[in-house]
Amino acid sequence: MFWTLELASYLEDAPWPATKDELIDYGIRSGAPIEVIENLQELEDEGDIYEGIDDIWPDYPSQDDFFFNEDEY
């Protein structure tokens, strides 16, 4: 499974919390690239509920990971 910020962006509006099957269905209906669907299919299917992209991609960068001062903009 290989995630990038671009691929993860296709799941920003996903119906969280969601199961693996719901995320795959959302990806297909929203026109996400095949790489997103393949990554979702590689998730272990134990009936888990995913609360957000962080549950799928633990290294997903948070707002704190960016080094800019928001007060300057």
mmCIF file of the N, C-alpha and C atoms, coordinates in Angstrom:
data_MODEL
# 
_entry.id   MODEL 
# 
loop_
_atom_site.group_PDB 
_atom_site.id 
_atom_site.type_symbol 
_atom_site.label_atom_id 
_atom_site.label_alt_id 
_atom_site.label_comp_id 
_atom_site.label_asym_id 
_atom_site.label_entity_id 
_atom_site.label_seq_id 
_atom_site.pdbx_PDB_ins_code 
_atom_site.Cartn_x 
_atom_site.Cartn_y 
_atom_site.Cartn_z 
_atom_site.occupancy 
_atom_site.B_iso_or_equiv 
_atom_site.pdbx_formal_charge 
_atom_site.auth_seq_id 
_atom_site.auth_comp_id 
_atom_site.auth_asym_id 
_atom_site.auth_atom_id 
_atom_site.pdbx_PDB_model_num 
ATOM 1   N N  . MET A 1 1  ? 0.848   -1.169 0.000  1.00 0.00 ? 1  MET A N  1 
ATOM 2   C CA . MET A 1 1  ? 0.000   0.000  0.000  1.00 0.00 ? 1  MET A CA 1 
ATOM 3   C C  . MET A 1 1  ? 0.893   1.231  0.000  1.00 0.00 ? 1  MET A C  1 
ATOM 4   N N  . PHE A 1 2  ? 0.626   2.143  -0.898 1.00 0.00 ? 2  PHE A N  1 
ATOM 5   C CA . PHE A 1 2  ? 1.428   3.340  -1.052 1.00 0.00 ? 2  PHE A CA 1 
ATOM 6   C C  . PHE A 1 2  ? 0.508   4.550  -1.129 1.00 0.00 ? 2  PHE A C  1 
ATOM 7   N N  . TRP A 1 3  ? 0.610   5.441  -0.144 1.00 0.00 ? 3  TRP A N  1 
ATOM 8   C CA . TRP A 1 3  ? -0.217  6.646  -0.110 1.00 0.00 ? 3  TRP A CA 1 
ATOM 9   C C  . TRP A 1 3  ? 0.626   7.876  -0.383 1.00 0.00 ? 3  TRP A C  1 
ATOM 10  N N  . THR A 1 4  ? 0.037   8.833  -1.044 1.00 0.00 ? 4  THR A N  1 
ATOM 11  C CA . THR A 1 4  ? 0.621   10.166 -1.216 1.00 0.00 ? 4  THR A CA 1 
ATOM 12  C C  . THR A 1 4  ? -0.438  11.172 -0.788 1.00 0.00 ? 4  THR A C  1 
ATOM 13  N N  . LEU A 1 5  ? -0.035  12.418 -0.631 1.00 0.00 ? 5  LEU A N  1 
ATOM 14  C CA . LEU A 1 5  ? -1.013  13.455 -0.277 1.00 0.00 ? 5  LEU A CA 1 
ATOM 15  C C  . LEU A 1 5  ? -2.084  13.583 -1.354 1.00 0.00 ? 5  LEU A C  1 
ATOM 16  N N  . GLU A 1 6  ? -1.677  13.438 -2.611 1.00 0.00 ? 6  GLU A N  1 
ATOM 17  C CA . GLU A 1 6  ? -2.644  13.545 -3.704 1.00 0.00 ? 6  GLU A CA 1 
ATOM 18  C C  . GLU A 1 6  ? -3.677  12.423 -3.632 1.00 0.00 ? 6  GLU A C  1 
ATOM 19  N N  . LEU A 1 7  ? -3.220  11.182 -3.403 1.00 0.00 ? 7  LEU A N  1 
ATOM 20  C CA . LEU A 1 7  ? -4.151  10.060 -3.315 1.00 0.00 ? 7  LEU A CA 1 
ATOM 21  C C  . LEU A 1 7  ? -5.055  10.194 -2.094 1.00 0.00 ? 7  LEU A C  1 
ATOM 22  N N  . ALA A 1 8  ? -4.485  10.588 -0.963 1.00 0.00 ? 8  ALA A N  1 
ATOM 23  C CA . ALA A 1 8  ? -5.275  10.739 0.253  1.00 0.00 ? 8  ALA A CA 1 
ATOM 24  C C  . ALA A 1 8  ? -6.316  11.843 0.115  1.00 0.00 ? 8  ALA A C  1 
ATOM 25  N N  . SER A 1 9  ? -6.043  12.840 -0.726 1.00 0.00 ? 9  SER A N  1 
ATOM 26  C CA . SER A 1 9  ? -6.988  13.954 -0.892 1.00 0.00 ? 9  SER A CA 1 
ATOM 27  C C  . SER A 1 9  ? -8.322  13.483 -1.463 1.00 0.00 ? 9  SER A C  1 
ATOM 28  N N  . TYR A 1 10 ? -8.337  12.359 -2.164 1.00 0.00 ? 10 TYR A N  1 
ATOM 29  C CA . TYR A 1 10 ? -9.595  11.838 -2.721 1.00 0.00 ? 10 TYR A CA 1 
ATOM 30  C C  . TYR A 1 10 ? -10.516 11.301 -1.635 1.00 0.00 ? 10 TYR A C  1 
ATOM 31  N N  . LEU A 1 11 ? -9.991  11.108 -0.422 1.00 0.00 ? 11 LEU A N  1 
ATOM 32  C CA . LEU A 1 11 ? -10.812 10.596 0.670  1.00 0.00 ? 11 LEU A CA 1 
ATOM 33  C C  . LEU A 1 11 ? -11.185 11.674 1.687  1.00 0.00 ? 11 LEU A C  1 
ATOM 34  N N  . GLU A 1 12 ? -10.829 12.924 1.414  1.00 0.00 ? 12 GLU A N  1 
ATOM 35  C CA . GLU A 1 12 ? -11.119 14.001 2.363  1.00 0.00 ? 12 GLU A CA 1 
ATOM 36  C C  . GLU A 1 12 ? -12.606 14.130 2.660  1.00 0.00 ? 12 GLU A C  1 
ATOM 37  N N  . ASP A 1 13 ? -13.441 13.974 1.659  1.00 0.00 ? 13 ASP A N  1 
ATOM 38  C CA . ASP A 1 13 ? -14.883 14.137 1.839  1.00 0.00 ? 13 ASP A CA 1 
ATOM 39  C C  . ASP A 1 13 ? -15.605 12.806 2.040  1.00 0.00 ? 13 ASP A C  1 
ATOM 40  N N  . ALA A 1 14 ? -14.850 11.760 2.333  1.00 0.00 ? 14 ALA A N  1 
ATOM 41  C CA . ALA A 1 14 ? -15.457 10.437 2.535  1.00 0.00 ? 14 ALA A CA 1 
ATOM 42  C C  . ALA A 1 14 ? -16.385 10.479 3.751  1.00 0.00 ? 14 ALA A C  1 
ATOM 43  N N  . PRO A 1 15 ? -17.354 9.596  3.783  1.00 0.00 ? 15 PRO A N  1 
ATOM 44  C CA . PRO A 1 15 ? -18.325 9.591  4.895  1.00 0.00 ? 15 PRO A CA 1 
ATOM 45  C C  . PRO A 1 15 ? -17.747 8.937  6.153  1.00 0.00 ? 15 PRO A C  1 
ATOM 46  N N  . TRP A 1 16 ? -16.860 9.652  6.844  1.00 0.00 ? 16 TRP A N  1 
ATOM 47  C CA . TRP A 1 16 ? -16.238 9.116  8.067  1.00 0.00 ? 16 TRP A CA 1 
ATOM 48  C C  . TRP A 1 16 ? -17.238 9.131  9.198  1.00 0.00 ? 16 TRP A C  1 
ATOM 49  N N  . PRO A 1 17 ? -17.237 8.197  10.093 1.00 0.00 ? 17 PRO A N  1 
ATOM 50  C CA . PRO A 1 17 ? -16.537 6.915  10.090 1.00 0.00 ? 17 PRO A CA 1 
ATOM 51  C C  . PRO A 1 17 ? -17.130 5.987  9.039  1.00 0.00 ? 17 PRO A C  1 
ATOM 52  N N  . ALA A 1 18 ? -16.268 5.078  8.532  1.00 0.00 ? 18 ALA A N  1 
ATOM 53  C CA . ALA A 1 18 ? -16.693 4.195  7.450  1.00 0.00 ? 18 ALA A CA 1 
ATOM 54  C C  . ALA A 1 18 ? -15.959 2.862  7.527  1.00 0.00 ? 18 ALA A C  1 
ATOM 55  N N  . THR A 1 19 ? -16.578 1.848  6.942  1.00 0.00 ? 19 THR A N  1 
ATOM 56  C CA . THR A 1 19 ? -15.938 0.544  6.833  1.00 0.00 ? 19 THR A CA 1 
ATOM 57  C C  . THR A 1 19 ? -15.117 0.509  5.552  1.00 0.00 ? 19 THR A C  1 
ATOM 58  N N  . LYS A 1 20 ? -14.346 -0.536 5.398  1.00 0.00 ? 20 LYS A N  1 
ATOM 59  C CA . LYS A 1 20 ? -13.543 -0.714 4.198  1.00 0.00 ? 20 LYS A CA 1 
ATOM 60  C C  . LYS A 1 20 ? -14.430 -0.708 2.952  1.00 0.00 ? 20 LYS A C  1 
ATOM 61  N N  . ASP A 1 21 ? -15.519 -1.467 2.992  1.00 0.00 ? 21 ASP A N  1 
ATOM 62  C CA . ASP A 1 21 ? -16.408 -1.549 1.828  1.00 0.00 ? 21 ASP A CA 1 
ATOM 63  C C  . ASP A 1 21 ? -17.052 -0.201 1.505  1.00 0.00 ? 21 ASP A C  1 
ATOM 64  N N  . GLU A 1 22 ? -17.415 0.561  2.521  1.00 0.00 ? 22 GLU A N  1 
ATOM 65  C CA . GLU A 1 22 ? -18.001 1.883  2.289  1.00 0.00 ? 22 GLU A CA 1 
ATOM 66  C C  . GLU A 1 22 ? -16.983 2.826  1.652  1.00 0.00 ? 22 GLU A C  1 
ATOM 67  N N  . LEU A 1 23 ? -15.721 2.732  2.078  1.00 0.00 ? 23 LEU A N  1 
ATOM 68  C CA . LEU A 1 23 ? -14.684 3.588  1.502  1.00 0.00 ? 23 LEU A CA 1 
ATOM 69  C C  . LEU A 1 23 ? -14.407 3.210  0.049  1.00 0.00 ? 23 LEU A C  1 
ATOM 70  N N  . ILE A 1 24 ? -14.383 1.912  -0.242 1.00 0.00 ? 24 ILE A N  1 
ATOM 71  C CA . ILE A 1 24 ? -14.188 1.478  -1.627 1.00 0.00 ? 24 ILE A CA 1 
ATOM 72  C C  . ILE A 1 24 ? -15.340 1.965  -2.497 1.00 0.00 ? 24 ILE A C  1 
ATOM 73  N N  . ASP A 1 25 ? -16.561 1.816  -2.002 1.00 0.00 ? 25 ASP A N  1 
ATOM 74  C CA . ASP A 1 25 ? -17.728 2.288  -2.740 1.00 0.00 ? 25 ASP A CA 1 
ATOM 75  C C  . ASP A 1 25 ? -17.658 3.789  -2.975 1.00 0.00 ? 25 ASP A C  1 
ATOM 76  N N  . TYR A 1 26 ? -17.273 4.539  -1.947 1.00 0.00 ? 26 TYR A N  1 
ATOM 77  C CA . TYR A 1 26 ? -17.145 5.991  -2.086 1.00 0.00 ? 26 TYR A CA 1 
ATOM 78  C C  . TYR A 1 26 ? -16.083 6.335  -3.134 1.00 0.00 ? 26 TYR A C  1 
ATOM 79  N N  . GLY A 1 27 ? -14.940 5.646  -3.073 1.00 0.00 ? 27 GLY A N  1 
ATOM 80  C CA . GLY A 1 27 ? -13.869 5.909  -4.030 1.00 0.00 ? 27 GLY A CA 1 
ATOM 81  C C  . GLY A 1 27 ? -14.309 5.670  -5.459 1.00 0.00 ? 27 GLY A C  1 
ATOM 82  N N  . ILE A 1 28 ? -15.036 4.598  -5.677 1.00 0.00 ? 28 ILE A N  1 
ATOM 83  C CA . ILE A 1 28 ? -15.526 4.289  -7.031 1.00 0.00 ? 28 ILE A CA 1 
ATOM 84  C C  . ILE A 1 28 ? -16.525 5.344  -7.488 1.00 0.00 ? 28 ILE A C  1 
ATOM 85  N N  . ARG A 1 29 ? -17.495 5.685  -6.624 1.00 0.00 ? 29 ARG A N  1 
ATOM 86  C CA . ARG A 1 29 ? -18.526 6.661  -7.002 1.00 0.00 ? 29 ARG A CA 1 
ATOM 87  C C  . ARG A 1 29 ? -17.963 8.056  -7.207 1.00 0.00 ? 29 ARG A C  1 
ATOM 88  N N  . SER A 1 30 ? -16.903 8.402  -6.479 1.00 0.00 ? 30 SER A N  1 
ATOM 89  C CA . SER A 1 30 ? -16.347 9.751  -6.589 1.00 0.00 ? 30 SER A CA 1 
ATOM 90  C C  . SER A 1 30 ? -15.319 9.874  -7.709 1.00 0.00 ? 30 SER A C  1 
ATOM 91  N N  . GLY A 1 31 ? -15.009 8.765  -8.370 1.00 0.00 ? 31 GLY A N  1 
ATOM 92  C CA . GLY A 1 31 ? -14.074 8.831  -9.493 1.00 0.00 ? 31 GLY A CA 1 
ATOM 93  C C  . GLY A 1 31 ? -12.624 8.892  -9.069 1.00 0.00 ? 31 GLY A C  1 
ATOM 94  N N  . ALA A 1 32 ? -12.295 8.335  -7.921 1.00 0.00 ? 32 ALA A N  1 
ATOM 95  C CA . ALA A 1 32 ? -10.906 8.328  -7.448 1.00 0.00 ? 32 ALA A CA 1 
ATOM 96  C C  . ALA A 1 32 ? -10.059 7.450  -8.368 1.00 0.00 ? 32 ALA A C  1 
ATOM 97  N N  . PRO A 1 33 ? -8.775  7.742  -8.480 1.00 0.00 ? 33 PRO A N  1 
ATOM 98  C CA . PRO A 1 33 ? -7.891  6.926  -9.315 1.00 0.00 ? 33 PRO A CA 1 
ATOM 99  C C  . PRO A 1 33 ? -7.845  5.473  -8.828 1.00 0.00 ? 33 PRO A C  1 
ATOM 100 N N  . ILE A 1 34 ? -7.494  4.583  -9.710 1.00 0.00 ? 34 ILE A N  1 
ATOM 101 C CA . ILE A 1 34 ? -7.448  3.159  -9.391 1.00 0.00 ? 34 ILE A CA 1 
ATOM 102 C C  . ILE A 1 34 ? -6.473  2.876  -8.243 1.00 0.00 ? 34 ILE A C  1 
ATOM 103 N N  . GLU A 1 35 ? -5.436  3.695  -8.096 1.00 0.00 ? 35 GLU A N  1 
ATOM 104 C CA . GLU A 1 35 ? -4.472  3.498  -7.017 1.00 0.00 ? 35 GLU A CA 1 
ATOM 105 C C  . GLU A 1 35 ? -5.138  3.633  -5.647 1.00 0.00 ? 35 GLU A C  1 
ATOM 106 N N  . VAL A 1 36 ? -6.095  4.546  -5.535 1.00 0.00 ? 36 VAL A N  1 
ATOM 107 C CA . VAL A 1 36 ? -6.819  4.725  -4.272 1.00 0.00 ? 36 VAL A CA 1 
ATOM 108 C C  . VAL A 1 36 ? -7.648  3.478  -3.968 1.00 0.00 ? 36 VAL A C  1 
ATOM 109 N N  . ILE A 1 37 ? -8.341  2.979  -4.980 1.00 0.00 ? 37 ILE A N  1 
ATOM 110 C CA . ILE A 1 37 ? -9.172  1.784  -4.805 1.00 0.00 ? 37 ILE A CA 1 
ATOM 111 C C  . ILE A 1 37 ? -8.304  0.583  -4.433 1.00 0.00 ? 37 ILE A C  1 
ATOM 112 N N  . GLU A 1 38 ? -7.168  0.435  -5.108 1.00 0.00 ? 38 GLU A N  1 
ATOM 113 C CA . GLU A 1 38 ? -6.263  -0.677 -4.806 1.00 0.00 ? 38 GLU A CA 1 
ATOM 114 C C  . GLU A 1 38 ? -5.730  -0.585 -3.385 1.00 0.00 ? 38 GLU A C  1 
ATOM 115 N N  . ASN A 1 39 ? -5.377  0.620  -2.945 1.00 0.00 ? 39 ASN A N  1 
ATOM 116 C CA . ASN A 1 39 ? -4.894  0.803  -1.572 1.00 0.00 ? 39 ASN A CA 1 
ATOM 117 C C  . ASN A 1 39 ? -5.979  0.432  -0.564 1.00 0.00 ? 39 ASN A C  1 
ATOM 118 N N  . LEU A 1 40 ? -7.204  0.821  -0.839 1.00 0.00 ? 40 LEU A N  1 
ATOM 119 C CA . LEU A 1 40 ? -8.305  0.501  0.067  1.00 0.00 ? 40 LEU A CA 1 
ATOM 120 C C  . LEU A 1 40 ? -8.576  -1.005 0.089  1.00 0.00 ? 40 LEU A C  1 
ATOM 121 N N  . GLN A 1 41 ? -8.439  -1.666 -1.047 1.00 0.00 ? 41 GLN A N  1 
ATOM 122 C CA . GLN A 1 41 ? -8.660  -3.105 -1.099 1.00 0.00 ? 41 GLN A CA 1 
ATOM 123 C C  . GLN A 1 41 ? -7.601  -3.876 -0.325 1.00 0.00 ? 41 GLN A C  1 
ATOM 124 N N  . GLU A 1 42 ? -6.413  -3.291 -0.154 1.00 0.00 ? 42 GLU A N  1 
ATOM 125 C CA . GLU A 1 42 ? -5.340  -3.940 0.588  1.00 0.00 ? 42 GLU A CA 1 
ATOM 126 C C  . GLU A 1 42 ? -5.523  -3.853 2.107  1.00 0.00 ? 42 GLU A C  1 
ATOM 127 N N  . LEU A 1 43 ? -6.467  -3.035 2.561  1.00 0.00 ? 43 LEU A N  1 
ATOM 128 C CA . LEU A 1 43 ? -6.719  -2.945 3.997  1.00 0.00 ? 43 LEU A CA 1 
ATOM 129 C C  . LEU A 1 43 ? -7.221  -4.285 4.512  1.00 0.00 ? 43 LEU A C  1 
ATOM 130 N N  . GLU A 1 44 ? -6.835  -4.619 5.732  1.00 0.00 ? 44 GLU A N  1 
ATOM 131 C CA . GLU A 1 44 ? -7.330  -5.852 6.330  1.00 0.00 ? 44 GLU A CA 1 
ATOM 132 C C  . GLU A 1 44 ? -8.825  -5.700 6.592  1.00 0.00 ? 44 GLU A C  1 
ATOM 133 N N  . ASP A 1 45 ? -9.580  -6.731 6.237  1.00 0.00 ? 45 ASP A N  1 
ATOM 134 C CA . ASP A 1 45 ? -11.034 -6.658 6.364  1.00 0.00 ? 45 ASP A CA 1 
ATOM 135 C C  . ASP A 1 45 ? -11.487 -7.432 7.594  1.00 0.00 ? 45 ASP A C  1 
ATOM 136 N N  . GLU A 1 46 ? -11.452 -6.765 8.708  1.00 0.00 ? 46 GLU A N  1 
ATOM 137 C CA . GLU A 1 46 ? -11.895 -7.373 9.961  1.00 0.00 ? 46 GLU A CA 1 
ATOM 138 C C  . GLU A 1 46 ? -13.151 -6.690 10.475 1.00 0.00 ? 46 GLU A C  1 
ATOM 139 N N  . GLY A 1 47 ? -13.854 -5.989 9.602  1.00 0.00 ? 47 GLY A N  1 
ATOM 140 C CA . GLY A 1 47 ? -15.053 -5.277 10.014 1.00 0.00 ? 47 GLY A CA 1 
ATOM 141 C C  . GLY A 1 47 ? -14.752 -4.010 10.790 1.00 0.00 ? 47 GLY A C  1 
ATOM 142 N N  . ASP A 1 48 ? -13.501 -3.542 10.686 1.00 0.00 ? 48 ASP A N  1 
ATOM 143 C CA . ASP A 1 48 ? -13.109 -2.336 11.415 1.00 0.00 ? 48 ASP A CA 1 
ATOM 144 C C  . ASP A 1 48 ? -13.827 -1.110 10.875 1.00 0.00 ? 48 ASP A C  1 
ATOM 145 N N  . ILE A 1 49 ? -14.046 -0.166 11.747 1.00 0.00 ? 49 ILE A N  1 
ATOM 146 C CA . ILE A 1 49 ? -14.587 1.138  11.372 1.00 0.00 ? 49 ILE A CA 1 
ATOM 147 C C  . ILE A 1 49 ? -13.420 2.119  11.395 1.00 0.00 ? 49 ILE A C  1 
ATOM 148 N N  . TYR A 1 50 ? -13.221 2.808  10.304 1.00 0.00 ? 50 TYR A N  1 
ATOM 149 C CA . TYR A 1 50 ? -12.151 3.792  10.195 1.00 0.00 ? 50 TYR A CA 1 
ATOM 150 C C  . TYR A 1 50 ? -12.730 5.171  10.482 1.00 0.00 ? 50 TYR A C  1 
ATOM 151 N N  . GLU A 1 51 ? -12.110 5.873  11.421 1.00 0.00 ? 51 GLU A N  1 
ATOM 152 C CA . GLU A 1 51 ? -12.596 7.186  11.847 1.00 0.00 ? 51 GLU A CA 1 
ATOM 153 C C  . GLU A 1 51 ? -12.100 8.317  10.954 1.00 0.00 ? 51 GLU A C  1 
ATOM 154 N N  . GLY A 1 52 ? -11.011 8.086  10.245 1.00 0.00 ? 52 GLY A N  1 
ATOM 155 C CA . GLY A 1 52 ? -10.444 9.116  9.388  1.00 0.00 ? 52 GLY A CA 1 
ATOM 156 C C  . GLY A 1 52 ? -9.245  8.578  8.635  1.00 0.00 ? 52 GLY A C  1 
ATOM 157 N N  . ILE A 1 53 ? -8.654  9.414  7.811  1.00 0.00 ? 53 ILE A N  1 
ATOM 158 C CA . ILE A 1 53 ? -7.511  9.006  7.004  1.00 0.00 ? 53 ILE A CA 1 
ATOM 159 C C  . ILE A 1 53 ? -6.342  8.572  7.880  1.00 0.00 ? 53 ILE A C  1 
ATOM 160 N N  . ASP A 1 54 ? -6.243  9.105  9.096  1.00 0.00 ? 54 ASP A N  1 
ATOM 161 C CA . ASP A 1 54 ? -5.162  8.715  10.011 1.00 0.00 ? 54 ASP A CA 1 
ATOM 162 C C  . ASP A 1 54 ? -5.223  7.230  10.367 1.00 0.00 ? 54 ASP A C  1 
ATOM 163 N N  . ASP A 1 55 ? -6.407  6.650  10.370 1.00 0.00 ? 55 ASP A N  1 
ATOM 164 C CA . ASP A 1 55 ? -6.538  5.221  10.661 1.00 0.00 ? 55 ASP A CA 1 
ATOM 165 C C  . ASP A 1 55 ? -6.047  4.372  9.495  1.00 0.00 ? 55 ASP A C  1 
ATOM 166 N N  . ILE A 1 56 ? -6.123  4.908  8.296  1.00 0.00 ? 56 ILE A N  1 
ATOM 167 C CA . ILE A 1 56 ? -5.699  4.181  7.105  1.00 0.00 ? 56 ILE A CA 1 
ATOM 168 C C  . ILE A 1 56 ? -4.221  4.413  6.830  1.00 0.00 ? 56 ILE A C  1 
ATOM 169 N N  . TRP A 1 57 ? -3.791  5.663  6.963  1.00 0.00 ? 57 TRP A N  1 
ATOM 170 C CA . TRP A 1 57 ? -2.409  6.053  6.702  1.00 0.00 ? 57 TRP A CA 1 
ATOM 171 C C  . TRP A 1 57 ? -1.873  6.728  7.958  1.00 0.00 ? 57 TRP A C  1 
ATOM 172 N N  . PRO A 1 58 ? -1.259  5.945  8.867  1.00 0.00 ? 58 PRO A N  1 
ATOM 173 C CA . PRO A 1 58 ? -0.802  6.503  10.146 1.00 0.00 ? 58 PRO A CA 1 
ATOM 174 C C  . PRO A 1 58 ? 0.198   7.652  10.010 1.00 0.00 ? 58 PRO A C  1 
ATOM 175 N N  . ASP A 1 59 ? 0.920   7.720  8.899  1.00 0.00 ? 59 ASP A N  1 
ATOM 176 C CA . ASP A 1 59 ? 1.902   8.785  8.700  1.00 0.00 ? 59 ASP A CA 1 
ATOM 177 C C  . ASP A 1 59 ? 1.326   10.007 8.001  1.00 0.00 ? 59 ASP A C  1 
ATOM 178 N N  . TYR A 1 60 ? 0.003   10.082 7.899  1.00 0.00 ? 60 TYR A N  1 
ATOM 179 C CA . TYR A 1 60 ? -0.636  11.222 7.238  1.00 0.00 ? 60 TYR A CA 1 
ATOM 180 C C  . TYR A 1 60 ? -0.210  12.508 7.936  1.00 0.00 ? 60 TYR A C  1 
ATOM 181 N N  . PRO A 1 61 ? 0.343   13.455 7.185  1.00 0.00 ? 61 PRO A N  1 
ATOM 182 C CA . PRO A 1 61 ? 0.824   14.686 7.819  1.00 0.00 ? 61 PRO A CA 1 
ATOM 183 C C  . PRO A 1 61 ? -0.316  15.529 8.384  1.00 0.00 ? 61 PRO A C  1 
ATOM 184 N N  . SER A 1 62 ? -0.114  16.028 9.568  1.00 0.00 ? 62 SER A N  1 
ATOM 185 C CA . SER A 1 62 ? -1.105  16.895 10.192 1.00 0.00 ? 62 SER A CA 1 
ATOM 186 C C  . SER A 1 62 ? -0.733  18.348 9.934  1.00 0.00 ? 62 SER A C  1 
ATOM 187 N N  . GLN A 1 63 ? -1.575  19.236 10.368 1.00 0.00 ? 63 GLN A N  1 
ATOM 188 C CA . GLN A 1 63 ? -1.320  20.668 10.197 1.00 0.00 ? 63 GLN A CA 1 
ATOM 189 C C  . GLN A 1 63 ? -0.009  21.070 10.879 1.00 0.00 ? 63 GLN A C  1 
ATOM 190 N N  . ASP A 1 64 ? 0.341   20.388 11.962 1.00 0.00 ? 64 ASP A N  1 
ATOM 191 C CA . ASP A 1 64 ? 1.560   20.710 12.696 1.00 0.00 ? 64 ASP A CA 1 
ATOM 192 C C  . ASP A 1 64 ? 2.824   20.319 11.948 1.00 0.00 ? 64 ASP A C  1 
ATOM 193 N N  . ASP A 1 65 ? 2.700   19.478 10.929 1.00 0.00 ? 65 ASP A N  1 
ATOM 194 C CA . ASP A 1 65 ? 3.864   19.018 10.183 1.00 0.00 ? 65 ASP A CA 1 
ATOM 195 C C  . ASP A 1 65 ? 4.368   20.036 9.173  1.00 0.00 ? 65 ASP A C  1 
ATOM 196 N N  . PHE A 1 66 ? 3.607   21.070 8.914  1.00 0.00 ? 66 PHE A N  1 
ATOM 197 C CA . PHE A 1 66 ? 4.019   22.073 7.952  1.00 0.00 ? 66 PHE A CA 1 
ATOM 198 C C  . PHE A 1 66 ? 4.693   23.227 8.692  1.00 0.00 ? 66 PHE A C  1 
ATOM 199 N N  . PHE A 1 67 ? 5.768   23.730 8.112  1.00 0.00 ? 67 PHE A N  1 
ATOM 200 C CA . PHE A 1 67 ? 6.598   24.721 8.790  1.00 0.00 ? 67 PHE A CA 1 
ATOM 201 C C  . PHE A 1 67 ? 6.357   26.131 8.245  1.00 0.00 ? 67 PHE A C  1 
ATOM 202 N N  . PHE A 1 68 ? 5.187   26.636 8.417  1.00 0.00 ? 68 PHE A N  1 
ATOM 203 C CA . PHE A 1 68 ? 4.926   28.017 8.045  1.00 0.00 ? 68 PHE A CA 1 
ATOM 204 C C  . PHE A 1 68 ? 4.100   28.665 9.138  1.00 0.00 ? 68 PHE A C  1 
ATOM 205 N N  . ASN A 1 69 ? 4.220   29.940 9.230  1.00 0.00 ? 69 ASN A N  1 
ATOM 206 C CA . ASN A 1 69 ? 3.525   30.689 10.265 1.00 0.00 ? 69 ASN A CA 1 
ATOM 207 C C  . ASN A 1 69 ? 2.210   31.201 9.666  1.00 0.00 ? 69 ASN A C  1 
ATOM 208 N N  . GLU A 1 70 ? 1.105   30.668 10.153 1.00 0.00 ? 70 GLU A N  1 
ATOM 209 C CA . GLU A 1 70 ? -0.198  31.058 9.622  1.00 0.00 ? 70 GLU A CA 1 
ATOM 210 C C  . GLU A 1 70 ? -0.517  32.534 9.880  1.00 0.00 ? 70 GLU A C  1 
ATOM 211 N N  . ASP A 1 71 ? 0.082   33.116 10.898 1.00 0.00 ? 71 ASP A N  1 
ATOM 212 C CA . ASP A 1 71 ? -0.179  34.522 11.214 1.00 0.00 ? 71 ASP A CA 1 
ATOM 213 C C  . ASP A 1 71 ? 0.353   35.454 10.133 1.00 0.00 ? 71 ASP A C  1 
ATOM 214 N N  . GLU A 1 72 ? 1.297   35.001 9.337  1.00 0.00 ? 72 GLU A N  1 
ATOM 215 C CA . GLU A 1 72 ? 1.891   35.837 8.304  1.00 0.00 ? 72 GLU A CA 1 
ATOM 216 C C  . GLU A 1 72 ? 1.010   35.920 7.069  1.00 0.00 ? 72 GLU A C  1 
ATOM 217 N N  . TYR A 1 73 ? -0.020  35.078 6.967  1.00 0.00 ? 73 TYR A N  1 
ATOM 218 C CA . TYR A 1 73 ? -0.823  35.040 5.740  1.00 0.00 ? 73 TYR A CA 1 
ATOM 219 C C  . TYR A 1 73 ? -2.191  35.571 5.942  1.00 0.00 ? 73 TYR A C  1 
# 
